[in-house]
Amino acid sequence: MTDETFDETFDLESLIHLEQSFYDAGHSDGFAHGRIHGLIEGRALGREKGFEMWEELGYYEGFALMWQAIYLNQGKGEERAFHHVKHLLEFISQFPRVNPSSADTSADLDIPKLFRQIRSRYKALCSSLGVRPSLRASSEEQGKERSVEDELDAANQKPITKAVWKLEPSSSEEMSF
């Protein structure tokens, strides 16, 4: 074997950057894989959080519409609570109904700020009505966010237990292990 054939079949320069080439290939494969799964996970998370926000907004809107109808039926359109209802419904109507795109003019809208304003207007409405605000987004979170009053009420109530099967005490002879 001569030196010329050895140089043609084996490129020594490629060995110098072998580790870096494997690193770059692994990085590009991992980046592409992470991008795909990141998009999938991002969509799922966005859908979940969007649903939670709309569930809360729907609750606020239904609450405000109910009190608006009550005040209009009673002819109390000039009271403070009625003005809170109007402002709350106005804020809710400003909330975007579709995802804002970059070309859209509503892209300047600060959604968290608007959401805070809606919550604070809801609290003001509840305060003027004398109703305790309920800021729970879904039934799963209701067990987690119990107030002190709820805990005291639950402690003072006697649990109602209804036996499904009649339990008869057995003698110790039958239970010998």
Summary of the structure (lengths in Angstrom):
residues: 177
radius of gyration: 32.3
end to end distance: 85.3
largest distance: 107.1
contacts: 333
relative contact order: 0.06
helix: 68%
strand: 0%
